[in-house]
C-alpha cells in the first residue's frame, strides 16, 4: 500500500523538496524512532527528512494507487 505526505516546510532542503507538494513515504520504522521520515524527493531517490516538515495525507486505497501512477 502506498503512503503519501505533503511538504509543509522545506527550509534547508529547498532543492530536494517543494512546499505543498505530495511525496511518497516509504516505511522505515528505525527512521521514525528518530523523528525522521523516508521520502522519495525531487531527485527520485529516497532520503531521510525531519518528520516536522510533512503532514500525512489520508487517501483511500484507490486514490493512493492513482496518485502513485502519476509519478
Protein Blocks (a to p, Z undefined) as FASTA:
>chain_A
ZZddddfbfghilmmpcghiacdddddfklmmnopacdddfkopacdddfklpccddddf
klmmmmmmmZZ
